[in-house]
Amino acid sequence: MTVDPPGSGDYADPTHHGKHAGHEWIHTVSEIIGSLLEAGLPIEFFHEFPLCVWRCLPFAEESESSSAANRLRPGRSWRVKGDSIP
């Protein structure tokens, strides 16, 4: 899937204007973890954070959270208002 046509901004810097299109492949978390388990990798712990370190969606709001995600990577973080993940 083409996500950034040439000349558009990107997730980290909306003012950046690249010369080449960006491409992404969508894989669900269950697809990734399932593939790792099928390959024999023992997964002992998995944890998701409700924050993103860039404004991934236009309606995301800057977070003042003191969660583990902010402690691991201090600075600005964003989350979707009303998100049920604590």
C-alpha positions in Angstrom: 0.0 0.0 0.0 1.4 3.4 -0.9 1.0 5.7 2.1 3.1 8.8 1.3 2.9 10.1 -2.2 6.1 12.0 -3.3 6.0 15.6 -2.0 3.8 14.8 1.0 4.7 15.1 4.7 5.4 12.0 6.8 4.4 10.8 10.3 7.5 12.3 12.0 7.6 15.6 10.1 4.6 16.9 8.3 6.7 19.5 6.6 9.1 16.9 5.1 8.7 16.6 1.3 10.4 13.4 0.1 11.2 12.5 -3.5 9.9 8.9 -3.3 6.7 7.3 -2.3 6.5 5.5 1.1 5.1 1.9 1.2 3.8 -0.1 4.2 2.5 -3.6 4.7 -0.3 -4.1 7.2 0.1 -7.1 9.5 -2.1 -7.6 12.5 -0.6 -8.2 15.9 -2.1 -11.7 16.0 -0.6 -12.5 12.6 2.9 -11.5 13.8 2.7 -13.3 17.2 1.1 -16.3 15.6 3.9 -16.6 13.0 6.5 -16.3 15.8 4.8 -19.0 17.8 4.5 -21.3 14.7 8.2 -20.8 14.2 8.9 -22.1 17.7 9.8 -18.9 19.5 8.7 -19.0 23.1 6.9 -15.8 24.0 6.9 -15.2 27.7 5.5 -11.7 27.8 3.7 -9.3 25.6 2.6 -5.8 26.4 1.0 -3.0 24.4 1.1 0.7 25.2 -1.8 3.1 24.6 0.6 5.8 23.4 2.3 6.7 20.2 5.5 8.8 20.0 4.2 10.7 17.0 0.7 12.1 16.2 -0.4 9.0 14.3 -4.0 10.2 13.8 -5.2 13.8 13.3 -7.6 13.4 16.3 -4.9 12.1 18.7 -4.3 14.3 21.6 -1.0 15.0 23.4 -0.7 12.9 26.5 0.5 13.9 29.9 0.6 10.2 30.9 3.2 8.8 33.4 2.8 5.3 31.9 5.6 2.9 31.2 5.7 4.0 27.6 6.6 7.5 28.6 9.2 6.3 31.1 10.8 4.2 28.4 10.8 7.0 25.9 10.3 10.4 27.6 9.1 13.3 25.6 5.9 14.0 23.7 3.4 11.2 23.2 -0.1 11.0 21.7 -3.2 8.9 22.5 -6.7 8.7 21.2 -9.1 10.5 23.6 -11.5 8.0 25.2 -9.3 5.0 24.5 -10.2 2.2 26.9 -6.5 1.0 27.3 -5.3 2.3 30.6 
